[in-house]
Amino acid sequence: MICGDACADTQIDPENCGGCGTVCPSPAGLAVGAVAMPGCVGGSCDVVWNGFSYRGGGLGIGPGGNLVVVGDTAAVAWSPSFVFGTAGVAAFGLSGALQFYTFTAEEVAAWGVALDTANLYYAAPGRPGFGEGTISVAALDGGVGNGTAIAGGQDTPWGVAVDATSIYWTNLSIPGTPTGSVVEMPLGGGSPRVLATGQQSPWALAVNASTLYWLDQGSLDGGDGAVMSLSLDGGQAVVVAAGQSVPWGLAVDATALYWTNHGTAAGTGSVMMVPLDGGAPVMLATGQNSPAGVAVDGTGVYWVNEGDDGGQNGAILQISRDGTGLTTIAADVPQPVGIAVDEKNVYFTSQAGFSILPK
C-alpha cells in the first residue's frame, strides 16, 4: 500500500498499522528501547520485544508454553511457533517488566524451566539421542542474552526443577526406550550426578524438602507410564504409581502428589492424586480431553485440557482436592499447556499467549 509517498506494509508497519497513518503507541509501563518497542502484528498494534509480542497482558507464545510462577515472577519456555519460527525462554515480572529472555536455535526447542528468587534455569534438549542438550542459568536481572550453560552433553534434557541446593532434570533421550535418566547438580558448582537410569520417557519433575518426584511416560502407547520418587538422602527410585496413561503434568504440596494422565485419545485423560504418606492413587477427574499442566493450592487442583490437536476447544479446569466440585473456569482456549496458581490468580499459557485469570 502507498502511504504518503512511500510503500508501506500495513500488516507490520507501526507507523501505518492496519491502514495509512495509524501509529502504534509506545508500550505503557514498559521500558522502550532495545527490548520493548511499538509494534504492529497482523495489522493490529502490539508491543514487540525484539521479535516476540506482549498481547493484552500476555506473551505471544507459540506451541509449547511450559510455565512456572515463583513470587511475582513468571517464566515460560516455548517451542517453534508461527510467531517466532524459533524457540526460547523468558522471565518477566507479573507487572509486565521483562527480566530476561533468550532465543535458541529451532532444533533445540526450549522446554523445561525453573525459577528461584535470583535465577532462571532452563533446558535446551537438542536432537534426541545426540547428546547435544544443555542446562543453562540466567540471572533474572540479566536482560537479553543466552544465559550460561552449566551442563552440556545431556541427552534431550526435558523437565527441570530446583530447590535450595540443587538443580534436577530429566534426560528424555529417545522417548519410549529405556535410555532416559534423572540427573542432579549442586547449584554451588560441581559435576552432574545421575540419580536414576533405565527410564523410558522421563518427563516432568517436582521436588519438596525430602523427595524428588518425576513422571515416566513409558512407551507412549498408554498404560505403562509411572510416577516415581527418590529420597534426597539417597537410595533407589521407588514406583509411586504404575499403569499410568502417558502421565504429563506434575505438582506437589504438603500432603499429596498430583498428576495428569494425557491419555492416548480424546476423552481418555485423567487427573490423579496420591497422599505423600502412602496409600493408593485416587482419580480426581476422568474423561478429560488431553490434560497437560497441573497446579495446586490450598483449596483445589487446577489443570489445562489441551483439547483436539490444532483446535480451539481447550479448557482450564478446577476441582476440590477431595474430587468434588469440578468447574470449567475458562473454555475455548487454543491448546493450553502450562498452568500455575498463587493466592490471587490462575496463570496459563496457550497458543494465544500468557493469560491471567483472577480467582
C-alpha positions as a Markdown table, in Angstrom:
| # | Residue | x | y | z |
|---|---|---|---|---|
| 1 | Met | 0.0 | 0.0 | 0.0 |
| 2 | Ile | 1.2 | 3.5 | -0.8 |
| 3 | Cys | 1.1 | 5.7 | 2.3 |
| 4 | Gly | 2.1 | 9.3 | 1.5 |
| 5 | Asp | 4.9 | 8.9 | -1.0 |
| 6 | Ala | 6.2 | 5.6 | 0.3 |
| 7 | Cys | 5.2 | 1.9 | 0.1 |
| 8 | Ala | 4.1 | 0.5 | 3.5 |
| 9 | Asp | 3.2 | -3.0 | 4.7 |
| 10 | Thr | 0.1 | -2.2 | 6.9 |
| 11 | Gln | 0.4 | -5.7 | 8.5 |
| 12 | Ile | 3.7 | -4.9 | 10.2 |
| 13 | Asp | 4.5 | -1.2 | 9.9 |
| 14 | Pro | 4.0 | 0.5 | 13.3 |
| 15 | Glu | 3.6 | 3.9 | 11.6 |
| 16 | Asn | 0.8 | 2.6 | 9.3 |
| 17 | Cys | -0.7 | -0.3 | 11.2 |
| 18 | Gly | -3.8 | -1.7 | 9.6 |
| 19 | Gly | -4.0 | 1.5 | 7.4 |
| 20 | Cys | -2.1 | 4.6 | 6.5 |
| 21 | Gly | -1.4 | 6.9 | 9.3 |
| 22 | Thr | -2.3 | 4.6 | 12.1 |
| 23 | Val | 0.6 | 4.9 | 14.5 |
| 24 | Cys | 1.1 | 2.4 | 17.2 |
| 25 | Pro | 1.6 | 4.0 | 20.7 |
| 26 | Ser | 4.6 | 3.3 | 22.9 |
| 27 | Pro | 4.0 | 0.4 | 25.3 |
| 28 | Ala | 2.7 | 1.8 | 28.6 |
| 29 | Gly | 4.6 | 0.6 | 31.7 |
| 30 | Leu | 7.4 | -1.0 | 29.8 |
| 31 | Ala | 10.9 | 0.4 | 29.1 |
| 32 | Val | 11.0 | 1.3 | 25.4 |
| 33 | Gly | 14.3 | 0.9 | 23.6 |
| 34 | Ala | 16.4 | -2.1 | 22.8 |
| 35 | Val | 13.9 | -4.5 | 24.2 |
| 36 | Ala | 10.4 | -3.2 | 24.1 |
| 37 | Met | 9.1 | -1.0 | 21.3 |
| 38 | Pro | 5.9 | -0.1 | 19.5 |
| 39 | Gly | 4.9 | -2.9 | 17.1 |
| 40 | Cys | 2.3 | -4.0 | 14.5 |
| 41 | Val | 1.3 | -7.6 | 14.3 |
| 42 | Gly | -1.2 | -8.7 | 11.7 |
| 43 | Gly | -2.4 | -5.2 | 11.2 |
| 44 | Ser | -3.1 | -4.6 | 14.9 |
| 45 | Cys | -1.0 | -2.6 | 17.3 |
| 46 | Asp | 1.0 | -4.6 | 19.7 |
| 47 | Val | 4.2 | -4.4 | 21.8 |
| 48 | Val | 7.2 | -6.2 | 20.3 |
| 49 | Trp | 10.1 | -7.4 | 22.5 |
| 50 | Asn | 12.8 | -8.0 | 19.9 |
| 51 | Gly | 10.6 | -10.5 | 18.0 |
| 52 | Phe | 8.0 | -11.7 | 20.4 |
| 53 | Ser | 4.9 | -9.9 | 21.4 |
| 54 | Tyr | 3.2 | -8.7 | 24.5 |
| 55 | Arg | -0.5 | -9.1 | 23.8 |
| 56 | Gly | -3.0 | -7.6 | 26.3 |
| 57 | Gly | -1.1 | -8.9 | 29.3 |
| 58 | Gly | 0.4 | -11.9 | 27.7 |
| 59 | Leu | 3.5 | -13.1 | 25.8 |
| 60 | Gly | 2.6 | -14.3 | 22.3 |
| 61 | Ile | 3.8 | -17.8 | 23.0 |
| 62 | Gly | 3.6 | -20.5 | 20.3 |
| 63 | Pro | 3.2 | -24.2 | 20.7 |
| 64 | Gly | 4.8 | -25.4 | 23.9 |
| 65 | Gly | 4.5 | -22.8 | 26.6 |
| 66 | Asn | 5.8 | -24.5 | 29.7 |
| 67 | Leu | 5.2 | -22.2 | 32.7 |
| 68 | Val | 6.3 | -21.7 | 36.3 |
| 69 | Val | 5.5 | -18.9 | 38.7 |
| 70 | Val | 7.5 | -18.0 | 41.8 |
| 71 | Gly | 6.5 | -15.0 | 43.8 |
| 72 | Asp | 5.9 | -12.1 | 41.4 |
| 73 | Thr | 8.0 | -13.6 | 38.6 |
| 74 | Ala | 6.8 | -15.9 | 35.8 |
| 75 | Ala | 9.0 | -18.0 | 33.5 |
| 76 | Val | 7.9 | -19.5 | 30.2 |
| 77 | Ala | 9.5 | -21.7 | 27.6 |
| 78 | Trp | 8.1 | -22.2 | 24.1 |
| 79 | Ser | 8.7 | -24.3 | 21.0 |
| 80 | Pro | 8.9 | -23.0 | 17.4 |
| 81 | Ser | 5.8 | -21.2 | 16.5 |
| 82 | Phe | 4.1 | -19.1 | 13.9 |
| 83 | Val | 5.0 | -16.0 | 15.8 |
| 84 | Phe | 8.8 | -16.7 | 16.2 |
| 85 | Gly | 9.8 | -19.6 | 14.0 |
| 86 | Thr | 12.2 | -20.2 | 16.8 |
| 87 | Ala | 12.3 | -21.3 | 20.5 |
| 88 | Gly | 13.2 | -19.5 | 23.6 |
| 89 | Val | 12.7 | -18.8 | 27.3 |
| 90 | Ala | 11.6 | -15.6 | 29.1 |
| 91 | Ala | 11.3 | -14.5 | 32.7 |
| 92 | Phe | 9.2 | -11.4 | 33.5 |
| 93 | Gly | 7.6 | -9.7 | 36.4 |
| 94 | Leu | 3.8 | -10.2 | 36.6 |
| 95 | Ser | 3.6 | -6.4 | 36.5 |
| 96 | Gly | 4.9 | -6.7 | 32.9 |
| 97 | Ala | 8.6 | -5.9 | 33.3 |
| 98 | Leu | 10.8 | -8.1 | 31.2 |
| 99 | Gln | 13.7 | -9.5 | 33.2 |
| 100 | Phe | 15.4 | -12.0 | 30.8 |
| 101 | Tyr | 14.8 | -13.7 | 27.6 |
| 102 | Thr | 16.8 | -15.7 | 25.1 |
| 103 | Phe | 16.1 | -17.4 | 21.8 |
| 104 | Thr | 17.6 | -20.7 | 21.0 |
| 105 | Ala | 18.0 | -22.5 | 17.7 |
| 106 | Glu | 14.9 | -24.0 | 16.3 |
| 107 | Glu | 16.2 | -27.6 | 16.6 |
| 108 | Val | 16.8 | -27.2 | 20.3 |
| 109 | Ala | 13.3 | -26.1 | 21.3 |
| 110 | Ala | 13.3 | -25.0 | 24.9 |
| 111 | Trp | 11.0 | -26.8 | 27.3 |
| 112 | Gly | 12.0 | -27.2 | 30.9 |
| 113 | Val | 12.1 | -24.1 | 33.1 |
| 114 | Ala | 12.5 | -23.5 | 36.8 |
| 115 | Leu | 12.9 | -20.4 | 39.0 |
| 116 | Asp | 14.3 | -19.4 | 42.3 |
| 117 | Thr | 14.4 | -15.8 | 43.7 |
| 118 | Ala | 17.5 | -14.9 | 41.7 |
| 119 | Asn | 17.8 | -17.1 | 38.6 |
| 120 | Leu | 16.0 | -18.7 | 35.7 |
| 121 | Tyr | 17.1 | -22.3 | 34.8 |
| 122 | Tyr | 16.2 | -23.9 | 31.5 |
| 123 | Ala | 16.8 | -26.9 | 29.3 |
| 124 | Ala | 17.6 | -26.9 | 25.6 |
| 125 | Pro | 17.1 | -30.5 | 24.6 |
| 126 | Gly | 18.8 | -30.7 | 21.2 |
| 127 | Arg | 18.1 | -33.7 | 19.0 |
| 128 | Pro | 17.1 | -37.0 | 20.7 |
| 129 | Gly | 19.9 | -39.4 | 21.1 |
| 130 | Phe | 22.7 | -37.0 | 20.0 |
| 131 | Gly | 23.8 | -35.8 | 23.5 |
| 132 | Glu | 23.8 | -32.1 | 22.5 |
| 133 | Gly | 21.4 | -30.8 | 25.1 |
| 134 | Thr | 22.3 | -28.2 | 27.7 |
| 135 | Ile | 21.2 | -26.9 | 31.1 |
| 136 | Ser | 21.6 | -23.2 | 31.5 |
| 137 | Val | 21.1 | -20.5 | 34.1 |
| 138 | Ala | 20.4 | -16.8 | 33.7 |
| 139 | Ala | 20.2 | -14.0 | 36.3 |
| 140 | Leu | 16.7 | -12.6 | 36.4 |
| 141 | Asp | 18.1 | -9.1 | 36.0 |
| 142 | Gly | 20.3 | -10.2 | 33.2 |
| 143 | Gly | 18.4 | -8.7 | 30.3 |
| 144 | Val | 18.6 | -10.1 | 26.8 |
| 145 | Gly | 21.1 | -12.8 | 26.3 |
| 146 | Asn | 21.8 | -16.5 | 26.1 |
| 147 | Gly | 22.4 | -17.4 | 29.7 |
| 148 | Thr | 25.3 | -19.6 | 30.8 |
| 149 | Ala | 25.4 | -23.3 | 30.2 |
| 150 | Ile | 26.2 | -25.2 | 33.4 |
| 151 | Ala | 25.9 | -28.7 | 32.0 |
| 152 | Gly | 26.4 | -29.8 | 28.4 |
| 153 | Gly | 26.4 | -33.2 | 26.6 |
| 154 | Gln | 23.0 | -34.0 | 28.0 |
| 155 | Asp | 20.7 | -36.4 | 26.1 |
| 156 | Thr | 17.5 | -34.5 | 25.5 |
| 157 | Pro | 17.1 | -32.8 | 28.9 |
| 158 | Trp | 13.4 | -32.0 | 29.4 |
| 159 | Gly | 11.8 | -31.5 | 32.8 |
| 160 | Val | 13.7 | -29.1 | 35.2 |
| 161 | Ala | 13.2 | -28.5 | 39.0 |
| 162 | Val | 15.2 | -26.6 | 41.6 |
| 163 | Asp | 15.5 | -26.4 | 45.4 |
| 164 | Ala | 17.7 | -24.5 | 47.7 |
| 165 | Thr | 20.8 | -26.6 | 47.0 |
| 166 | Ser | 20.5 | -28.4 | 43.6 |
| 167 | Ile | 19.0 | -28.3 | 40.1 |
| 168 | Tyr | 17.4 | -31.5 | 38.8 |
| 169 | Trp | 16.5 | -32.6 | 35.3 |
| 170 | Thr | 15.3 | -35.5 | 33.3 |
| 171 | Asn | 17.2 | -36.7 | 30.2 |
| 172 | Leu | 14.4 | -37.9 | 27.9 |
| 173 | Ser | 16.9 | -39.5 | 25.5 |
| 174 | Ile | 15.0 | -41.4 | 22.8 |
| 175 | Pro | 11.3 | -41.5 | 24.0 |
| 176 | Gly | 9.8 | -44.9 | 24.6 |
| 177 | Thr | 13.2 | -46.6 | 25.1 |
| 178 | Pro | 14.8 | -47.4 | 28.5 |
| 179 | Thr | 17.6 | -44.9 | 27.9 |
| 180 | Gly | 16.4 | -42.0 | 29.9 |
| 181 | Ser | 17.8 | -40.7 | 33.2 |
| 182 | Val | 17.3 | -38.3 | 36.1 |
| 183 | Val | 20.2 | -36.0 | 37.0 |
| 184 | Glu | 21.2 | -33.7 | 39.9 |
| 185 | Met | 23.8 | -30.9 | 40.0 |
| 186 | Pro | 24.7 | -28.7 | 43.0 |
| 187 | Leu | 23.8 | -25.1 | 42.5 |
| 188 | Gly | 27.1 | -24.1 | 44.0 |
| 189 | Gly | 29.0 | -25.9 | 41.3 |
| 190 | Gly | 30.2 | -29.4 | 40.6 |
| 191 | Ser | 29.5 | -32.2 | 38.1 |
| 192 | Pro | 26.1 | -33.6 | 37.2 |
| 193 | Arg | 25.3 | -36.8 | 39.1 |
| 194 | Val | 22.9 | -39.4 | 37.7 |
| 195 | Leu | 20.3 | -40.4 | 40.2 |
| 196 | Ala | 18.3 | -42.9 | 38.2 |
| 197 | Thr | 18.7 | -44.7 | 34.9 |
| 198 | Gly | 16.7 | -47.1 | 32.7 |
| 199 | Gln | 13.7 | -44.6 | 32.4 |
| 200 | Gln | 11.6 | -45.0 | 29.3 |
| 201 | Ser | 10.4 | -41.4 | 28.8 |
| 202 | Pro | 11.2 | -39.3 | 31.9 |
| 203 | Trp | 9.2 | -36.1 | 31.7 |
| 204 | Ala | 8.2 | -33.6 | 34.4 |
| 205 | Leu | 9.8 | -33.2 | 37.9 |
| 206 | Ala | 8.7 | -31.8 | 41.3 |
| 207 | Val | 10.7 | -31.6 | 44.5 |
| 208 | Asn | 10.0 | -30.9 | 48.1 |
| 209 | Ala | 12.2 | -30.8 | 51.2 |
| 210 | Ser | 12.8 | -34.6 | 51.3 |
| 211 | Thr | 11.9 | -36.2 | 48.0 |
| 212 | Leu | 12.3 | -35.8 | 44.2 |
| 213 | Tyr | 9.4 | -36.9 | 42.1 |
| 214 | Trp | 9.1 | -37.4 | 38.3 |
| 215 | Leu | 6.9 | -38.9 | 35.7 |
| 216 | Asp | 8.0 | -41.6 | 33.3 |
| 217 | Gln | 5.6 | -41.6 | 30.3 |
| 218 | Gly | 6.6 | -45.2 | 29.4 |
| 219 | Ser | 6.3 | -46.5 | 25.8 |
| 220 | Leu | 3.9 | -43.6 | 25.0 |
| 221 | Asp | 1.3 | -46.3 | 23.9 |
| 222 | Gly | -0.5 | -45.7 | 27.2 |
| 223 | Gly | -0.9 | -47.9 | 30.2 |
| 224 | Asp | 2.8 | -48.4 | 31.2 |
| 225 | Gly | 3.7 | -44.9 | 32.4 |
| 226 | Ala | 4.7 | -44.4 | 36.1 |
| 227 | Val | 5.1 | -41.9 | 38.8 |
| 228 | Met | 8.5 | -42.2 | 40.5 |
| 229 | Ser | 10.1 | -40.9 | 43.7 |
| 230 | Leu | 13.6 | -40.8 | 45.2 |
| 231 | Ser | 14.6 | -39.7 | 48.6 |
| 232 | Leu | 17.0 | -36.8 | 48.5 |
| 233 | Asp | 19.0 | -38.7 | 51.2 |
| 234 | Gly | 19.8 | -41.4 | 48.6 |
| 235 | Gly | 18.7 | -44.9 | 47.9 |
| 236 | Gln | 16.8 | -46.4 | 44.9 |
| 237 | Ala | 14.0 | -45.0 | 42.9 |
| 238 | Val | 10.5 | -46.1 | 44.0 |
| 239 | Val | 7.4 | -46.6 | 41.9 |
| 240 | Val | 4.6 | -44.5 | 43.4 |
| 241 | Ala | 2.0 | -45.3 | 40.8 |
| 242 | Ala | 2.3 | -47.7 | 37.9 |
| 243 | Gly | 0.0 | -48.3 | 34.9 |
| 244 | Gln | -0.5 | -44.7 | 34.1 |
| 245 | Ser | -1.6 | -43.5 | 30.6 |
| 246 | Val | 1.1 | -41.0 | 29.4 |
| 247 | Pro | 1.5 | -39.0 | 32.6 |
| 248 | Trp | 2.2 | -35.4 | 31.7 |
| 249 | Gly | 1.9 | -32.7 | 34.4 |
| 250 | Leu | 3.1 | -33.0 | 38.0 |
| 251 | Ala | 2.6 | -30.9 | 41.2 |
| 252 | Val | 3.2 | -31.5 | 44.9 |
| 253 | Asp | 2.0 | -29.8 | 48.1 |
| 254 | Ala | 2.4 | -30.5 | 51.8 |
| 255 | Thr | 0.2 | -33.6 | 51.8 |
| 256 | Ala | -0.1 | -35.1 | 48.3 |
| 257 | Leu | 1.3 | -35.5 | 44.8 |
| 258 | Tyr | -0.9 | -34.7 | 41.8 |
| 259 | Trp | -0.5 | -35.5 | 38.1 |
| 260 | Thr | -2.4 | -35.6 | 34.8 |
| 261 | Asn | -2.6 | -38.6 | 32.5 |
| 262 | His | -2.7 | -37.2 | 29.0 |
| 263 | Gly | -4.3 | -40.4 | 27.6 |
| 264 | Thr | -4.0 | -41.7 | 24.1 |
| 265 | Ala | -7.2 | -40.3 | 22.6 |
| 266 | Ala | -9.7 | -37.5 | 23.2 |
| 267 | Gly | -11.6 | -38.0 | 26.4 |
| 268 | Thr | -9.3 | -40.7 | 27.9 |
| 269 | Gly | -7.3 | -38.4 | 30.1 |
| 270 | Ser | -7.5 | -38.1 | 33.9 |
| 271 | Val | -6.3 | -36.2 | 36.9 |
| 272 | Met | -4.8 | -38.2 | 39.8 |
| 273 | Met | -3.7 | -37.8 | 43.4 |
| 274 | Val | -1.8 | -39.9 | 45.9 |
| 275 | Pro | -1.1 | -39.0 | 49.6 |
| 276 | Leu | 2.6 | -38.4 | 50.4 |
| 277 | Asp | 2.4 | -40.6 | 53.4 |
| 278 | Gly | 1.2 | -43.6 | 51.4 |
| 279 | Gly | -1.9 | -45.1 | 50.0 |
| 280 | Ala | -3.5 | -45.9 | 46.7 |
| 281 | Pro | -3.7 | -43.3 | 43.9 |
| 282 | Val | -7.1 | -41.6 | 43.7 |
| 283 | Met | -8.7 | -40.4 | 40.4 |
| 284 | Leu | -10.0 | -36.9 | 40.9 |
| 285 | Ala | -11.3 | -36.5 | 37.3 |
| 286 | Thr | -11.7 | -38.7 | 34.3 |
| 287 | Gly | -12.9 | -38.4 | 30.7 |
| 288 | Gln | -10.6 | -35.4 | 30.2 |
| 289 | Asn | -9.5 | -34.1 | 26.8 |
| 290 | Ser | -5.7 | -34.4 | 26.8 |
| 291 | Pro | -4.9 | -32.8 | 30.2 |
| 292 | Ala | -1.4 | -31.4 | 30.4 |
| 293 | Gly | -0.1 | -29.0 | 33.1 |
| 294 | Val | -1.4 | -29.2 | 36.6 |
| 295 | Ala | -1.1 | -26.9 | 39.7 |
| 296 | Val | -2.5 | -27.0 | 43.3 |
| 297 | Asp | -3.2 | -24.5 | 46.0 |
| 298 | Gly | -4.8 | -24.7 | 49.5 |
| 299 | Thr | -8.3 | -25.3 | 48.1 |
| 300 | Gly | -8.1 | -27.0 | 44.8 |
| 301 | Val | -6.4 | -28.7 | 41.9 |
| 302 | Tyr | -6.1 | -26.9 | 38.5 |
| 303 | Trp | -5.2 | -28.2 | 35.1 |
| 304 | Val | -5.4 | -27.5 | 31.4 |
| 305 | Asn | -7.1 | -29.7 | 28.8 |
| 306 | Glu | -5.3 | -29.2 | 25.5 |
| 307 | Gly | -8.3 | -30.2 | 23.6 |
| 308 | Asp | -8.2 | -31.5 | 20.0 |
| 309 | Asp | -4.9 | -31.2 | 18.2 |
| 310 | Gly | -4.9 | -27.9 | 16.4 |
| 311 | Gly | -8.3 | -27.0 | 17.7 |
| 312 | Gln | -9.7 | -24.2 | 19.8 |
| 313 | Asn | -11.5 | -26.3 | 22.4 |
| 314 | Gly | -9.0 | -26.4 | 25.2 |
| 315 | Ala | -10.1 | -25.6 | 28.7 |
| 316 | Ile | -8.9 | -24.6 | 32.2 |
| 317 | Leu | -10.5 | -26.6 | 35.0 |
| 318 | Gln | -10.6 | -26.8 | 38.8 |
| 319 | Ile | -11.7 | -29.4 | 41.3 |
| 320 | Ser | -11.5 | -29.7 | 45.0 |
| 321 | Arg | -8.8 | -31.8 | 46.4 |
| 322 | Asp | -11.4 | -34.4 | 47.5 |
| 323 | Gly | -12.6 | -34.8 | 43.9 |
| 324 | Thr | -15.8 | -32.7 | 44.2 |
| 325 | Gly | -16.9 | -29.5 | 42.5 |
| 326 | Leu | -15.4 | -29.9 | 39.0 |
| 327 | Thr | -15.6 | -26.5 | 37.4 |
| 328 | Thr | -14.5 | -25.2 | 34.0 |
| 329 | Ile | -13.1 | -21.7 | 34.6 |
| 330 | Ala | -12.1 | -21.0 | 31.0 |
| 331 | Ala | -13.4 | -22.6 | 27.8 |
| 332 | Asp | -12.5 | -22.4 | 24.1 |
| 333 | Val | -8.8 | -21.9 | 24.9 |
| 334 | Pro | -6.4 | -22.6 | 21.9 |
| 335 | Gln | -4.3 | -25.6 | 23.1 |
| 336 | Pro | -3.3 | -24.5 | 26.6 |
| 337 | Val | -0.2 | -26.2 | 28.0 |
| 338 | Gly | 1.3 | -24.8 | 31.2 |
| 339 | Ile | -0.5 | -23.6 | 34.4 |
| 340 | Ala | 0.4 | -22.1 | 37.7 |
| 341 | Val | -1.5 | -20.6 | 40.7 |
| 342 | Asp | -0.9 | -18.3 | 43.6 |
| 343 | Glu | -3.2 | -16.8 | 46.2 |
| 344 | Lys | -4.8 | -14.3 | 43.7 |
| 345 | Asn | -4.7 | -15.7 | 40.2 |
| 346 | Val | -4.5 | -18.7 | 37.9 |
| 347 | Tyr | -1.9 | -18.3 | 35.1 |
| 348 | Phe | -1.7 | -20.4 | 32.0 |
| 349 | Thr | -0.1 | -20.5 | 28.6 |
| 350 | Ser | -1.6 | -21.3 | 25.3 |
| 351 | Gln | -1.2 | -20.6 | 21.6 |
| 352 | Ala | -2.9 | -17.2 | 22.4 |
| 353 | Gly | -0.2 | -16.3 | 24.8 |
| 354 | Phe | 0.3 | -16.0 | 28.6 |
| 355 | Ser | -3.0 | -15.3 | 30.4 |
| 356 | Ile | -4.1 | -14.4 | 33.9 |
| 357 | Leu | -7.4 | -15.4 | 35.5 |
| 358 | Pro | -8.3 | -13.7 | 38.8 |
| 359 | Lys | -9.7 | -16.3 | 41.3 |
